[in-house]
Amino acid sequence: MPTQTIASPTREAPSSTSRAVEFLRRRKFMIFVIIGLTAGLVLWATGQTTALAVTAYLVLGIVIVVTAIDMVRDLMRGHWGLDILAVIAMIATLAVQEYVAGLIIALMLTGGEALEDLAARRASRELDQLMSRAPAFAQRIHPSTGEVESITIDEVQVGDELLVRSSEILPVDGELLSEHATIDESSVTGEPIPVSYGAGDHVLSGTVNGTASFTMRAQKMAADSNYASIVRLVERAVESHAPMVRLADRYAVPFTVVALLIAGFAWFLSGDPVRFAEVLVVATPCPLLIAAPVAFMGA
């Protein structure tokens, strides 16, 4: 009976240059803000106040409108974030003519969104690759006749004797029956050097047989094996939010209210509306807008 060799698909990894180009292509909004901030700094340094005001109103106006639309959509889904404070701070900087500060807040806001989008896409791509190399078939040795039959991974039962040919992915966790086997575990453990095993050793699903064929006895079903557990963990990680993000979302409303009260109190005591904008600029959690996506991407 013909057998199937299940090996991980060969994919050409995108170069760092192509990834950078793709990132920039998708983040035109962020690039627009970067150009606006750069122009604003040049105009501010050369004393071109009118041109600076026009640039700031154009850039911040677009950022405020786009962010406000996104916030309305989030509110309709029952989600309230810290973006509202950033929007109010940008409006306040325009009102008191602190244009450069407003442009910096816009960069933090769009930059954080860009990094979060990049992290989400990378996680999704890695999950797709993880799923694509999951073993689909196994070669079972019939206990009576000794013939090898190809079965789906879900048909493997605990105690089945399986044949794993060279370059095949181990379908389930099991016990090595052959005297010796060399297995590539880099896709599971990250170990770059193939590991040698002897008879009776425990071998993991998702790893690759790097030498001649060997036999093993299934100790777990596919759904309970090591590789399936990894896939489930990655799926949950992709769908979940970091604790810092959940904390920020939870306290977004009271933090925004307190910041507005303090800003209003500062304006009242000083009689200067610039104080209102300054407090909001300081209160805008720019480090959080950047830190959470960066931490998620790194993880």
N, C-alpha and C positions, 0 to 999 in steps of 0.2 A: 504494500500500500504506500503511495507517495506521502511523504511527510512535508511539513511546512517549517521553514526556518524563520523564526521571528527575531528580527534584529531591529535595532532602533533605526528610524529613517535618517538618511543622510541629508542634512540641511546646511546650507552655506550660511555661516554666521554673518550678519551684517557688520560692516566695518564701522569703526568709531566715527569716521567722516559721514557715512550715510546716515547713521543714527542722529548725528548732530544736525544734518540737513533736514531730516524728517522732523526732529524736535522743533527747529526754527520755523519750518513750514506750518506746523500746527499751532504755533504760538505767535501769530502775527500781531495779536492784540498786545502781548507783552513787549514785542519789538517796537511797536508803535509808541508805547509808554517810555521805553528806554530812549528812543530817538527824541521824544518830547522833553524828557528830563535833561538829556545832554544839551539840547538846544537851549533849554531854560537856564542851565548853569552858565553857558557861554554868554547869553544875553544878560544875565544877572551880573556876571563879572565885567562886562563891557558897559554896564549902565543903561542898557536898552530896556527901560522899564515898560514902555508901551508894548513893544514886541513881546516882552516876557509875559505881560498880562494876557495878550491875545493867545499866545502859545499855551499858557496854563488853562485858560478858559476852554480852549478847544480840546486839549488832551483830557483834562479833568472832567469836563462836561460829558465827553463820550464815556469815560470810565464810570462816572456816577450813573448815567442812564443805563448802561449795560448791567452794572452791578445791581442797580435797583430792580431791574426786570428779573434778574436771577433770584433776588431776595423775595420778590413777590411769588415766584414759582415755588421757592422753598417754603414760604409761609403757607401756601396752599397745601403743601404736603405735611404741614405740621412741624417744620424744622425752622429754628431760629438760631442764627450764628452771630459771630462777632463782626461780620461785614458791615452791619448797620452802623457801628461805631466808626469804622473807617470812612464810610460814606459821609456821615455827619462831620467828621474831622476835615474831610476834603472840602465840603461846602463851607465850613467855617474859615479854612485857610483862604479860600477865594474871597470871602466877605471882608477879611481883614488884610488882604493883599500879601499874604505870606505864601507866595506861589511855589517857591522851591520846596517848602515843607510839604505842600499838597502833592507835588509831583513825586516826592520820595515815598509818601504813603501809597500812592497809586502803583509805584513800582513794587513795593512790598506785597501789595494785594495781588496784583497780576502775576508776580513772580512766584508767590506761594501757590496760586492756582496752577501755574505751569508745572511746577515741580510735583504737585499732587497728581496731575494728569499723567506726567511722565512715569511716576511710580506705579500708578494704576495700570497703565499700559504694559509696563515691564512685568508686573506681577501676573497680568493676564497672559502675556506671551510665555512666561516661564511655566505657568499652569498648563497651557496648551501643549507645550513640549513634554511636560511630565505625563500628561494623559496620552499623548501620541505614542510614547514608547512603553506604555504599560503592556505586559504580555497578554496575548489574546488566545493562544493555543498552548497545549502541552502534549508531550509524546508519552502516552501511558503504555507500560509493558503489561500485557495480559497475564494474569497470574497462572493461568492453565496452559496456554499455548506458547507463551513467551513472545508472541508477536507484538510489534509496536503499532499502536493506533493513535491517530491524531484526534484529540478531543478539545472542546472549548475549555477555557480556563475555569468556567463555573462548574464543569463536570468533575473536576478533580476532587477526590475525597481523601480524608485523612487515612493514611496507610497505603495509598496507591504508590506503586513503584514507577518512577518516571525516568525517561531517558532525556538527557540534556546534551545536545550536540554542540560542537564548537561554534562560538559566536552567538549562541542562542541565549535569550534572557531566561533566567530561572523563573518559572511560573508561580511557585508558592514557596513558603518557608519549609525547610525539611532537613533530613539527616542524610549526610553523604554516605553512600553504600560502597562506592568505588574506593580503591586504595588511595588515590591521590587526585586532586583537582586544583587548578589555578584559576582564581576567579577575579574579575575586574569589578571592584566595588566602588569605583569613583562616582558613579551616578547616584549612589545611596549614601555612602559615608564620606565622600570627598577624598578618600585615600587614593593617591595617584598611582601607587605601585600595586600590581596584582598580588593577591594574597593566596598563599598555599594552604590547602586543607587536606586532612587525612580522613580515613574511614571513621565514621561516627561523629564527625564534627557537624555543627549546626550551620546551615547555609541560608542566605536570605534571598527572598524574591526581589526581582528588579535588578539584581546584579547580573553580570555577563560571564558566561563560560569562556575563558581565554585560551583553553588548550583542547585536548582531545575530548571525545564524548565521555560522559560519566553517568552513573545512575544514582538516584536519590530516592528517599522515601518521604512522601508528603506528611508533614506534621500539622499543618494548618490548611484550612480551605482558603480560597483566593481572597474572599472578603475579609478574612481575619489575618492575612499575611502582612508582612512588613511594608511592602510597597503600597498596598491599598491604604494602610494607615497613614503613610506619608501623603498620599494624594488627598485624603480627607482633611488632614491637618492644614495643608496648603490651601485647600478650598475655603476652609473656615477663616484662615488668616486673610485671604484676599477679600472676603466678604465683610470682615469685621473692621472696626475703627480702633485706632490706638487709644490707650487710656487717657492720654493728654487731650486728644481730640474730643473724646466723650466728656471730659471734665470741662473743656472750653464751651461745648455746646450746652451743658447743663447750667452753667453760670453766666451765659451770655446776656440774658435779660437783666438780672440784678446788677451785673457789672456795668452794663450800658447805662442803666438808670442812675447808679451811684456816680459814674463818671460825669454824666450830664449835670447832676446836682452839684458836684464839686466845681465843675466848670462855671456853672451859673453863679455859684457863691463867690468864686474868684472874680468874676465880672462885676458882681454887685459891690464887693468890698473895694475894688480898685477903680471902678468906674470906667475901665478900659476894656473894650470888647476883644482886644488882642489876647487878654488873659484867658478868655473863654476858649479861643482857638488853641492857645498854648497848652492848656490842660488837656484838651481832647487829643492833640497831637501826641502828648506824652502818654495818655491813657490808651491810645490805639495800640493793641498788642502786636506790633510788627514782628517782634522776635518769634511770637507764637505762630503768626501767619506763615513764617518761613521755617521755623524749627520743626513743627509737626510734619509737614510734607518731606523735609529733608530726612528726618528720623525714619519715617515710613519707607522712603526710597532706600535708605541704607539697610534697613531690616529686610 
